[in-house]
Amino acid sequence: MTSFRSLYHIVRADFYERARSYGFLVTIVLTILAAYFFVPFTDAKYGVVMINEHRGVYNSAWIGATVVMSTVTILSLIGFALVKNAIDRDRMTRVGQIIATTPISKFGYLFGKFVSNFIVLAIIVLIAFLVSIAMQLIRNEDTVIQLMDLLLPFVLVALPVMALVAALAVLFESTRILSGGAGIIIYFFLWSQVFLNYGVTVQLGNLALSSPMGLEVFYDSMIDTFREQKNVTGPVERADGIIELDRPLETFVWGGVDWTGEIVAGRLAWVVIALAVVLLAALVFRGFDKVMTKESFDLFSIFKRKKKGGKDEGWESSGGLSAKALSGISLQFSFFNLLRYELWLMLKGQKWWWYLVAILFIAGDLLLPLEMVRSMLGPLTWVWPILIWSSMGVRELRFNTRDIVFSSMHPLERQIPATWFAGFIIALLTGIGFGLKLLLEGDLGGLFAWFVGAMFIPSLALALGIWTRTNKTFEVVLLVMMFVGVMNQLQVFDFMGSMASSPEKGLPFIYLIVTAVLLAAAVMGRRNQLQR
C-alpha cells in the first residue's frame, strides 16, 4: 500500500507540473491544428492522405484514421520533448535526493514517471479524438457519427504509440549520454528514419507485429477497399503529407479497418514493449545518490578552515592580501563586458573537436558548389550549434541563478539584448562560410536572407526558452524546420535563403517580421517572469 501511495503521488505531482506548463498548451494547439489541416475542405486543392489521387469520403472511419495519423506524427516527436524532463526536474530541484531516501525502488520511481508521461500524452490524444468528431460535422460530407469507427483507431493505434514514447522518454532520461540535448538529436533521427519511414508488419511466430506508428494498418485496408471499388488491378500509389493539387480529389467510400484479433495483438504488443523499455531504464538508471561529485565541493574550499600549523588559520585569513591590493568598486556598466561574458557562458564546456567541426563546416561552405551548400551543408552548419542556442532563456532556471540574475540592475534592458547578441554572433561566426559564399557568387538577395536567418535563430531560441522554460522545444522546432522543411525544399520553412527563389517571393522580409515578433514575445515573457 505504501508503494502504491508513493507511485500515486509521483504521478500526480508530475501531471500537475506538466499540465501547468506552456509547453503542454502549445502541444495541444499544434495537435488541434494538425488534425484540422489533415482533414482538408471537400474542394481543397491539396491532399494529405491519398490513394491514387483519391481520398475517402469524410465518414467516421476516414476522419478517425487521418486524425490519428496526424496525431501520432506530431505527438511522437513533440510529445517526447514535452515529457522528457521529469527526472531532470527532480535533479534540478534536488527532490531526487529526497526520493532516494524513501523505500520506493528505482523501477517503481521510473514506472511512476512512465505513467505520468503516458497520462499527459493520452489527454492530448483524447482532445484529438474530440476534435475528430467536430471535424466530421464541420466538413459536413457524412454527418452520421459512428463512435467505434472514430474511437478504435485512437485506442489501438495512437495510445500504444504514446506508451512507447512515454517509455523512451524515461529511458533517455535514465541514460547519462542521452539525458541532455544529444538525446533530443538522436531521438529526432530515430523518429524521422524509423518511426516515419518504417511501415511494415513483421511476422514473429504467431504474432503479426505492426510498425511502431501502425500506419500501414490503415493504408493496407484503404488500398484493398480502393482496388475493390475502382476495379484496379495494377499498382496503387499512396501519398501522405501536404501535397498541392490542380483539382480537388475524387472520392471512394472506406468503411474502416477490420480490427481482427491479429491486428489488435500486434498493436497491444507495443504496450508490452514499452513496459520492457521502462524495465531497461531501471537497470541503467544510477539514481540520485551521487548528484554532487567530489569536484563540486572544491567550490566551497575557501570556507574551509586550514589545517593546524598553517600560517593563516581560521575564517578571517586574507591569504596574504592587503587592502591596497583589492580592486575598487566600480558601478559603471559596460555592455561589451556583459556581451563578452554571455558569449563565454554559451561556449563554456565546448571541446576542441567542436570548434574543429565548426571550422570544417565553414571551409566546406566556402569550397563546395553553391547548390550543395544551399541544399545540405548550409542547413547542417546551423544545426551544429543547436545545443548552444537552446540554453538561451532557460540557463537561469536550469542552474538556479534566476534570483541572482533577475535581482540585478535592469535585467530586462541589459541581459536580454546581451543574450540575443551573443546568440546572433554565434550564428554569424558559424555560418560565415555560407554568407561569404553567397557574397562571392553575387547573390545579394540570398545574403540578405542568410543575415535574417542569423537573427531569426537566436530570436526563436530566446522566445521559446523563456515561454516554455525548457531547451527541448527550440531543439525540436529547429530540427523540424531544418530537416523536414529546408532540406526537403519546403519553401515556407526557408528562413535562411537556402532556396534561390526565396528572396524573390519575399520570405526574408516575412521572417524579419517574425523575428521582431519573437523578440517582442521574449521581452514580454521575461517581464512576466520579473513581475512574478
N, C-alpha and C positions, 0 to 999 in steps of 0.2 A: 504493500500500500504506500509506503514511504517513497519508493522508487517511482510509482505511478504519479504521486503528487509532485515530485521533483520534475518529472517529464512534463506534466501539465503546465507547471509554472514556466518552464523553459520555453515551451511552445507559445504560451500566451504572451509572455514578455516580448519574444521575438516578433510575433504577429503585430502587436500594438506598435512596436518600433517601426516596422515596415509600413503599416497602414497610415502612419502619420507623416511619412516622408513624401517629398515632392516627386521622387523617382517612381513611387507607386502610382501617383496620379498621372504622371507623364506616360507611363506604360499602359495604363487603362485607355488614355486618349489615343495613343498610337494604335492600340489594338482595335478600337472602335473605328478609327479612320481606315485601317486596313480592311476591316470587314465591309465597310461602306464601298470602297473602291473595288473590292473583289467581286462585287455584285453590280456590274455596270447597268446604266439605263438600257431599256429594251432596244432603243435605237442608237445606242452609243457606237462610235466608230473606233472602238478599241476593245480588245478581248483580254481576258485574264486566264480562263481555263477553256481551252478549245480542243475539239476533236474534229480533224479535217475541216477547219474553219466553220464548225458548228458549235453551238452551246446548248445546254439543256434548258428546257422550259423552267421558269423560276417557280418550281414547286418546292415543297419542304425538303425533299431529298437533295435536290441540286443546291439549294441555298445552304442547307446544313453542311454539305460536303465542301463547298467553296469557302464558306466562312471558317470551317475547321482548317482548311489548307492555309488560309491567311494567318489564322491564329497560331498554329504550330510553327509556321515560318518565322513570324515576328517574335513570339514568346520564347522559342528555343534559343534565341540569341539575346534579345533584350532582357528577357526574364532571368537568364543566367546572370547577367550583370546586376540585376536588381537584387537577387537573393544571395549573391556571393559576397557577403560582408558580415555574416552572423558571427563567425568565430573571430574574425579580425576585430569586430567591435568589442567583443569580450576582452581581447588582448589590449586594445587601446584604453578601455575604461578600467582595466585591472579587475574586472569582475571574474575573469577566468581564474585568477589566483584564489578567489574566494570559492569558486565552484570546485577547484582542485582539492579543497579541504573537506568537501562533502562526500557522502558514501556513494554517490552516483558513479557508475562506471563510464569509461570512455565511450563504449558503444551506446549506452543509454543517453549520454550527453549528445553525441552525434546523431543518434536517431531522433532526438527531440528537435535538433536543427533541421534534419531532413523533413520531419513532419511539418514544421513551421514553414519551410520553403515551399513545400507542396501545397499547403493551405493557401498561401499568398497567391501562387500561380493558379490554383484551382478557382479562386474567387474571380480572377481575371477571365478565366475560361467561362465561368458562369455568366459574367457580364457579356461576353461574346455570344453566348447562347441566346441571351435575351435580345441582343442586337439582331441576331439572325431571324428571330420571329418578327421584329419590327421591319427588317429589310424585305421580307416576303410580302408584308402588307404594303410597304412603300412602293415596291416595284409593280405591284398590282397586276401580275400576269396570271398567277394562280393563287388565290387568296384562301384556299382551304388549308388550314393548318393541320398537318399530320405530325403529332407531337413526337412519336417514336422515331420517325424519319429524321426529325431535327435533332433529337436528343442522343440517339445511339452513336453517331459519329463523334460527338463531344466526349461521351463516356468511354468509348472503346478505342478511339484514336488520340484525341487531344490529351486526356488525363494520363495515359501511360507515358506519353512524351514528357509531360510535366513532371511525372515521378522520376524519370531518368535525368532530366535537367536538374531537379532538386538534389538528387543524389550526387551528380557530377560536381555541383557547386560545393557540396560538403567535402568530396574527395579532393578537389583542387585546393580548398582552404586548409585541409589537413596535411597537405604535402608542401614542404617548405619551398621547393623550387617552383611550384605552381600557384602559390598563395598570393603573389604580387601581380604586377602588371603583365609580366611574362605569361602568366596563366591565362589572362584575357586574350592575348595574341594567339597563344596555342589553341585555345578553345575556338577562336574565330575561324582558324583554318580547319579545325575538326568539324565545325558547323558547316562551312562552305564546301568542303571537299567530301565529307562523309554524310552528314545529315541531309544536305540538299541534293547531292548527286547520286547517292546510293539509294536505289529504289527497287530492290529485288527481294522477293520472298525466298528464303533458303529452307530446304527440307532437312531437318535434323531428326532422323528416325521417324517417329510418328508425329513430330511437331513441325508445322509449317511456320517458321519464324519470319515474320514480316520485317521490313526495314524499320529503323527507329522512328521515322516520321510516319510510316504506314501509308504514304500517298498512293502507292501502287494498288492498294486495296480499292480505292475509288476509281483509278484510271482503268484497271482491268475490267471492272464492271461497266464503266461508261463505254469503253471500246466494244465490248460484247453487245451491249444494247444498241449502239450505233450501227454495227455491222448488220444486226438483225433487222432494224427498222429501215435502213437505207440500202439494204441488199448489196453491201460492199464485201467483196471477196479479196481484194488486193490489200496492199499495205495501208495502214491507218496511222496518220501523224497526230501526235498530241503536242500541245504547246501550252506553256503557262508563263506568267509574268504579264506585265502591261505591254501589249503589242498593238501598235497603231494599225488601223484598217482603212480601206477606202469605202467600205459599206458596212452596214450592220450585219451581224452574224445570222445565219439561218439556225433553226432550232430543231431539236428532237426531244422526245419525252424519255426521261430517265427516272426509273422508279426507286432507285437507291440500291445499296449493297445488300445482297442476301447474306445476312450475318450467320453463317454456319458455325458449328462448334469448332471447326478447324481454324477459321479466321479469328474467332474470339480468343481461342487459346494462344494463337500467335501474337495477339496484341497484349493479352494479360501477362505473357511471359516477360515483357519488358518491365512490369512492376516487380517481378521476382528478381530480374537482373538489377534493377535499381536498389533493392534491398541488399543484394550481394555487393554492390558498389559501396554502400554505407558500411558494410562489414569490412571491406578492404580499407576504407578510410580509417576505421577504428584501429586497424593493425599498423598503419603508418603514422597515426596521429601521436605526437610526442607530449601532448598535454600542456599544462601551464606551469609545471613545476620549475622550469628554468627559463622564465621570461627575462629575468635580469642576468646578464652574463658578467663574468668577473671584470671584464674591461670597463663596463659601465660604472662600477663602483670607484674607479680611478678618478672619475669626475669630482668626487667628494673628498679627494685626498687632502685638499687644502684645509679641511676642517678637522683632520685627524691630529691628535697630539703626537709629537715626535717622541721617539724612544728616549728613555732616560740617558743622560750623558750627552745629549745634543747641546750644541752651543746656545740655541734659542729654543727654550722649552715652553710649551703652553700655547694658548689660543692667541695671545697678543703678539706673537712673533711677527716682525715685519720682514723677515727674510733678508735682513741686511740693507733694506732700502731706507733712505732718508726722505724727509718730507719734500726736500728740494727736487728729488728725482721723480716725484709723481707729477704727471701732466696736469695742467689746469683744466677746469671745466669750461667747455665751450657750448653755448646754446645756438650757435649758428648752424642753420640747416643747409645741407648740400645734397641736392637731388642726384648729382653724379655719384656721390658715395653710396647713397641708398640703392641706386641702379646697379652699381658695381657689386654690392653685397647680394642683391637679388639674383644677379647672374651667377654669383659664386654658389649660392644656395641651390639653384637649379642644377648646376653642373657638378655639384659636390658628389663624390662617390662614383663618378663615371671612370671606368677603367681605360687604360691606354688603348686597348683594342677598339673601344667605342669610337674614339677620335680617329683611329686609323680607318675604320669602315666609313665614317663620315667623309674623310678625305678622299677615299676611293669613289664614293658616290659623286663627289664634286668633280673629280677627274673624269669619271665616266660621262657625266652630263656635258662636259666640255668637249670630249674627244669623239663620242659616238654620234651617229647621224641624228638629226633633229627629230625625225619621225619616231625613232626608237626611244629617244628621251621623252618625247611627249606621251607616248603610249604606255611606257613601262617604268623607265628609270627615274623620270621626274617625280611621279607619284610615290615610288618607293623611297626616294630621297627624303620626302617629308613624312613618311611613316616611321623612319628610323628614330627621330627624337620624340616619338609619341609619349613615352613614359616620362619624359621631362616636362612636356606641356601639361600632362594630365595632373600634375601636382598643383597647378595654378588654381587658386581659390579654395583649396582644401588642405594645404600644408599646415595652416594654423590649427585646424581641427585635428588633424592626424597626429601632430606632435605636441598637442596640448599647450600650445603657445597663444591660443586665441585671446586669453585675458591680457597677456602682455602686449600683443600687437594692437588690440583694439583700444587699450587704455593709453597708447602713445599719442603724441600730439598730431592732430589732423590725419588720422589713419585712412580716411576716405580720399582726401585730396592728394596725399603723398604716396601711400602704399599701393593703391590700385594702379595709378599710372606707372609706378616703378615696376610692378609685376608685369603689366602689359608690355611695356617697352622691353623688358628682359626677354619675354617670350617672342616678341617681334624681332629682336636682334638674333635670337637663335634661329628663327625661320629664315632670316636674310642670310646668315652665315652658312647654314646647312644647305640652303637652296641656291647659293650664289652661282654654282656651276650652270644650273638651268637658266637663271637670269642672264648670265653672260652669253650663253649660247643663243638665246633669243635676241640679245643686243647685236651680236656678231652677224646673225642672219638677217638683221634689219627688220625684225618683226616687232615693231614698237607697240602694236596692239596687244600682242602676246606678252610683251614685257610688262605692260600696264596690268594685264590680268594676273600675271605672276606676282606683282607687287601687292595687288589687292588680296591675293591668296595668302601672302605673308602676313597681312594684317588680320585676315579672317580667322586663321587658325588660333592665335592666342586669344582673340576675342571669344571664339567658341569655347575654348578651354576654360577661360575665366568665368564666363557666364554659367556654363554647365556645372563647373566646380562649386561655385557659390550657391547656386539654387538647388542642386541635387545633393551637395555635401559628400560627394564621392568622386573619385577619379575614374571609375569604371564607365560612367556614362559617356564622357568625352572619348575614351578609348574605343568604345563600341561604335559611336557615331562616326568618328573619323575613319575607322577601318571600313565601315559600310560605305561611306562616301567614296573612299579611295578604290576599294576592290570591287564593290558591286556597281558603283557609279562611274567614276573616272576611267578606270581601266577596262570597263565594258562599254565605253563610249556613250554612256547615258548623259547627254549634254546638260540636262538640268542640274547635275551634280558637279559640273566643271567649274569649280571656284578658282582654279589656278591657271587657266589658259592652256590646258593640255590638248585641246582641240582647236585647230586653226580657225574654225568658223565661229568660235565662241565670242571673240571681241566684236565681230560684225553683228551678232544678234543681241549685243548689249548685256551679256551676262556679267562682265566685270562691274558694270555700274549697279546691277541688281545686287551682286554680292557686296559691293561697297555700302549700299544701304543696309543690307542685312548685318554687316559688320558694325555699323553705327547703332543699330537696334540692339545687337548683342552687348555692346559696351554699355549702353544705357541700362540694359537689364542687369548687367553685372554691378553697376553703381547702385541701382535700386535694391538689389539683393544684399549688398554689403551694408547699405544704410539700414535696412531692416534688421540685420544681424547686430549692428551697433546699437540700435534702439532697444533691442532685447537684452 
